[in-house]
Amino acid sequence: MPDPGHGVSLEEQIDRWRSYLRRRQAIHSVDVAELEDHLREQVAVLVDAGLATDEAFLVAVKRMGDLDALSREFASEHSERLWKQLVVVPSNSGDPRARARTEAVVAFCLAVAAAVVIKVPALFGIQLDGDAGFYARNLSLFVLPLLTGYFVWNRRLGTGTILWLAVAFVAAGVFANVYPFGGDLDGYTEALTALHLPIALWLVVGIAYAGGRWRQVAGRMDFIRFSGELFIYYVLIALGGGVLTAFMAMIFRSIGIDVEPFFESWLLPCGAAGAVVVASWLVEAKQSVIENMAPVLTRLFTPLFAAVLVTFLGTLLWTGRGVGIERNVLIAFDLLLVLVLGLLLYSVSARDPQSPPGAFDVVQVVLVVSALLADAVALWAIAARITEFGFSPNRVAALGENVILLVNLAWSAVLYVRFLRGRGSFTGLERWQTAYLPVYAAWAAIVVIVFPPVFGYV
Amino acid sequence: MMEIGKDLIAASSTPIVLAILAEEDSYGYAILQRVRELSGGRMEWTDGMLYPVLHRLERLGHVEARWVVAESGRRRKYYRITSQGRSQLAEERRQWQAVDATLRGIWQALSVSVPVGHPALAAPRPEGA
């Protein structure tokens, strides 16, 4: 309840009351407007009757009734509101509505722009099937600048920041295209560039996303949340797109038209590029509306992955089998660490730092520690024979990533155990994770910039 | 001041609101004022609770709402009874008259044997809305 202090104007009091009411999920802002009209009239009548404004406000608020009870009444009348609907253009009036509509229009235009941009090289005779290397290296450059543009517009970033973002993209464009790659993705370093450039540039997107808050833990944490939700939305949109395409192919086949060329050269690339912007906008528009999915999935899968890893280690010990050193074993363990890191990140992102350690935290530690042990076993096996295999660019990149992830998870485990034993706060873990974000981007940038010349563009 | 039970307030809110709107189009605050006036201050609704009732009537199609800019410059939501609302009101009225008639009958039978001791019991019954 807003407590009307002395010397606070009626408008301020009403503002506070309004924002208090707005936090109720079942009471929409139209209803707040209606109730506010009531409150104001009541205050005016009481003031006319001789009360001071703050007294009148108090009485009017009291007459309005207990807000919890009121909120319950609204909830039972509008039960659909508890199923947080995504209202793309909110039904409230005035400024926020116009703002939401502008955002939707801008996002849509940028999505169309991304879809167009990806076809621009075709105008210059660079075809998707003929120049796979060019497209693979530049894929992120077609989409991410537009996405960054959306955040630049949305967050009203200053020219200084915009300049730095632009420099980053230009530099990325230069390094992706200046090296004499084979151009058909046969070379290791070219494939590595294609894989790592998006990772490095994602940090640039993050800086734009966080706006001025990139230096704060909360700002980076929001970006982590955003990335997780974006991934989930993107997958959902891709699934929808798959269904659409399947139907399109089916019904056109029935009249003897093959849509596959259209699909391959238009629908898939344009749709995939545009969907990034659309998904980002959806995540932004709904962030307060729908429960975030990434933490929910983490809750489900953390215990399952922990069980699998513990069983794996147990079996390893029991049977005494060594880790088979195949070509891809390092990449497989890298992916395992990425996954565990993801599970850790998204449970950290959704956890209330104030709440005391619980059973889930123990499971989390078990997961991290068992992943570390499994990775250590694999690394040990590889280290013993690394000279035999030689240092190919792929292997060095994978090894570097493994070390980066290992360091992160090992220190996370230490922080987590400290937290469980009551010797540290949970925020320490949060801070560590957010502070570590630039490391991934830095390594990815090294792979893009340094690897090709060092390894002779193979 | 006499307290009317929550259940009775809830049950009577539909006919009362519909009847007030049948008089003329109105908005939340004015509807509450009219309720106070009609009941001589005996029916005290919690102000906020009127709005979920209005929204329910709107959803059921008994009333329709529109936003009007009042002379003060504020936007105000006005409610108007629909023809469906009028037939609902007629139906409610029949039911309340039946309840009222039943109660009158029993009060009369009682007052023959037991004198009315509490002023609350002698309070005017709701006019059959």
Interface residues (C-beta under 8 A of the other chain):
Chain A: V30 D31 A33 E34 L35 D37 H38 R40 E41 Q42 R63 M64 G65 D66 L67 A69 L70 E73 F74 S76 E77 H78 S93
Chain B: Y27 G28 Y29 T46 D47 G48 M49 Y51 P52 H55 R56 R59 A70 R74 R75 R76 K77
